[in-house]
Amino acid sequence: MKIKLILLFSLISITVFSQKAYEPKQNHLPIKYVLKTNNKDTLSSRIVASYPFKMDHFTPDTFVKKIKLVSEKGKEIIPISEVKYMEITDFDGVVFKYVTSDDFPQMNLNGSILQILYYGKKIKAVRSFQRLDLMGNTASSEFTFDNRDLVSTTIQYSKKNKLLINRLEKYPDLLEKYKNVHTQKDYIEVLKEYDMR
């Protein structure tokens, strides 16, 4: 009888006092990140994603000022100014890559995070995000660098940049392609080709 009572008490204790295993929620997206203080270790966790009305994409408010991480260890908030590099996998499995603006000191963005659109040997295209209001609405700007020189600052691909045109003049076929660019995809293709020449 004593053994049955001990077993019953043990079973009840295990059930009542055992912690529930961590299970991510739907809006907890996988993230890999490197901190500036320890820039050799890539850390993995999950980030709490903000999204507007339905969960089809996360908004920049997810990472503009800080990142909110969740794991079996609990919640952790990291200021974005401490992050050197990060990758967020969205709801469809697409990986978005970000780098610190410290890599582009001429932009004077004080440790904010930039989305990598293209990161080649000499050409780099990035997108910055700025919070517009307390509701989390954001605006973005795109920058293209040839080595360390800023050559484009537009998100209107139909508008052609003189500095980039000057760089492409020595490649008439590429210049012609650039003149016919209307989408981000077309623009990135031109940058990739230019980077290989």
Buried (B, 14 or more C-beta within 10 A) or exposed (E): EEEEEEEEEEEEEEEEEEEEEEEBEEBBBBBBBBBEEEEEEEEEBBBBBBBEEEEEEBBBBBBBEBBBBBEEEEEEEBEBBBBBBBBBBBBEEEEBBBBBBBBBEEBEBEBBBBBBBBEBEBBBBBBBBEBEEEEBEBEEBBBBBBEEEEBBEBBEBEEBBEBBBEBBEEBEEBBEBBEEBEEBEBBBBBBEBBBEE
